Amino acid sequence: MDALIVFPEPAPPELAQALDMGGWVWKSAVDIDSARREEPAEGWMGAVIVAGDDPDDAFRFCRAIRSGDINVESVLLLINGGHLASLDFRENLFDDFCLHPFHPVEFEARLKHLFRRAGRAARAEVIEYGPLAMNLETYQAVIEAKPLDLTYMEYELLKFLASHPGRVFTRETLLSRVWGYDYYGGARTVDVHVRRLRAKLGEEHANLIQTVRSVGYSFGTSRWV
């Protein structure tokens, strides 16, 4: 699986969260030497370089990439508005830039534009439905880019429902598919977990999980509607 190199180390928390929730495989580096040591056999698919309060370090990292010190296909530079003038005459050091702090939607769009290559995927398995995103490798979930604090079984239930949008499941089916055939809890277990999930999704998004009277529960809307 292809990977992105991120500078600096540690990556800013909002950047790490955006990459994780987007399902990108990445590794942060403190300098070009550490990036070289960690370089995959096929090279880095791309680089996300953060130009912080002192952008010179970021430009040095970009310059090392362009000189061939490490094998990187594309470079996305994150820079705050106060340093835009520093981009003059340095356009050759990056392929695209994004203002930092960034909007998660714009950041994800720029990553896809730069780094998604035919036959090359740096993304983990992710379930996305409207404002909900679930990273199945890291067991993270967000609603409108805000993290959800879910227990293991809450996550498993939401994952199962979100994996089958529009389908209606009885409580008994959910018990066997999510909790397992050896679980002896009753239907109330499902009702309690659904109630907790709705509370954590928030009033605006609680209706993602719908009650089907006399049957059970469904998630989202069927594509046949």
N, C-alpha and C positions, 0 to 999 in steps of 0.2 A: 504493500500500500504506500503510495506516494505521500510525502510530508512537506510541510512548510517550515522554514526557519524563521524565528521571530527574534528581533532585537529591540530592547535589551533584555537582560535577565535580572530580576524576574520581570515578566511581562506585566503591564498595568492590569489591575483586576478586571476592568471593564473589557479590555481586549481579550484576556484569557476566557472570560465568560462567553463573549461573542463567538470566539473560535470553538469552544467546547460545545455550545448549544447549536452551532451550525454544523457540528459533526466533523470539523476539520482535524486532521492529524497534524500535530505541530510540536516543535521543540524550540525552547528559547536558548539564546546564546549570550554570554557576557561579552564576547569579542569574536573576531574572525577566526582566531585559532581554535576556539572551542567549537565553532560552527564547522570547521574543517575536520576536527576529530570525530564529530557526530555525523558527518555527511554520509547519507545512504550510498550504496553502490551505484545506484542510478542517478545520483545527485538530488538536490532539493528541487521540488516542483516549483517553488516560489519563495519569496521572502516578504515578510511584513516588517517594515522598519519604522520605529517610532522616533520621531525627532522631538525630543522633550524641550526642557528649558534651554539646553545647550545643544543645538542641532548639529554642531560640528562632528560629534561622535557618530551620529547617524549617517552623515555624509561620508565619513571615512569608511564606515561599514559598506555603504553603497559602492564607493569607489573600489574597494577590495573585491566586491562581487564582479564589477564590470571589468576589472583587470584579470579576472579568471582565477583568483585565489581559491574560490570554491565554485562548484557548478550549480547555478541557479537560473531557472528559466525566465522568471518575471519578478519584478520588484514593485511592491505597493508601499508608498511612503505615507505615513500619518504625520501630519504637521498642524500646529495650531495657527490660527489666523494671524497672530502677531509676528510670525516668522515667514509669511508668504514671500516677502521680498528676497529672502535668502535662496529661493528657488531659481532666481535669475542666473542664467548661464550654467545651471546644473541640471538642465532637463535631460541630459544624457545619462544621469545616474539612476533614474527610475522610469518605470513604464506608466505609472499613474499615481496620483496622490489623492488623499481623502483628508478632509479637515478633522482635527482631533480637538475636543471630544466629538465622536461621531454618532450618527444615528444608526442603530443596528441594521435597519433595512438597507440603507445606502451602503454601509460597509459590506454586508453580505453580497449585495449586487455587484460591487466592484471586485470582490474576491472571485465570484463566479465568472465574471467577464474576463479576468486576467488568468486565472489558474485552472479553470476547468478545461481539460484537454480531452479530445476523443480517445477513449480507451484508458484514460488515466483518472483515477478517483482518489482524492485525499479526504474523503468524507466517510465518517462512520455511519452506521444505520440510524436514521432519524425518522421519527413519525411527526408529520406536520399536519395540522388541521386548523385552518383559520388562525386564531391567535395562539394556539397551543403548539408547542414543540417539545419532543421528548427524545433525548439522546439515549439510545439503548445500550451503549457501551459504558457510559459514565453514570447511568441511572439519575440523570438530571432532567428536570422538567421546568418549563417556563410558560407563563401565560402573559402575552403582550410584553415579552422580554423580561418579565419579573419572575424570579425563581419561586417555585412551589416547594414548600417544606412537606414532603410526603413520607409516610412510613413505607416500609417495603411492600406490604400487601396493598396499600392504597395505590402505590406506583404500579404494581402488577395488574390490579383491576383496571386502572385508567389505561394502561398500555393495551390490555386485551380489548377493551371497548373501542379505543381510538384506532385499533388495527382493523376494525370491522365497522366502519361508519354506516349507519342506516340499518344495520341488522338488529333484530330484536332477540334478546336472550332471556330465558327464564332464569329465576333465581337458582334453581337446581343446576342448570347448565353452567352458570357462572361459578357456583361452588365447586363443581367438578373440574372445570377448565382452569380456574385461577388458584383455588385452594388445594385441589387435588382430590382424587377419589378416596383417599384414606382420611380425609377431613370429616369429622362428625358434627361440625357445627350446623345449625339450622339456617333457614332462609333469612332470619333476622341479622345474621352476620353480614350478608350482602347489603341489606337495608342500612345498617349502621355505617358501613364503609362508603356507600353512595352518599349518605347524608354528610359525612365528613369531607368527601371529595368536593361536593357542591359548595360547602362552606369555604374550602380553600381556593376553589376556582373564583369565588367572589360572586356577588349578586348579578353582575353583568353577564357572567359566563356560566352560571350554574345550570342554565338550560341546555348546555352541551350534552348533559346526561339527562335523558328524558324517561319518565315513567310511562310504561305502556300498560294501561289498566288491565288487570286480571291476567297479565302475561309476565312482565318483568321490566327490563331496561334496554334502552338503545342509546347510541351515541351519535350526535350529529344528524346529518340528513342523508338519506339514501340517494345514490346517484340516479335512481329511477324515478324520483319524485319530480 
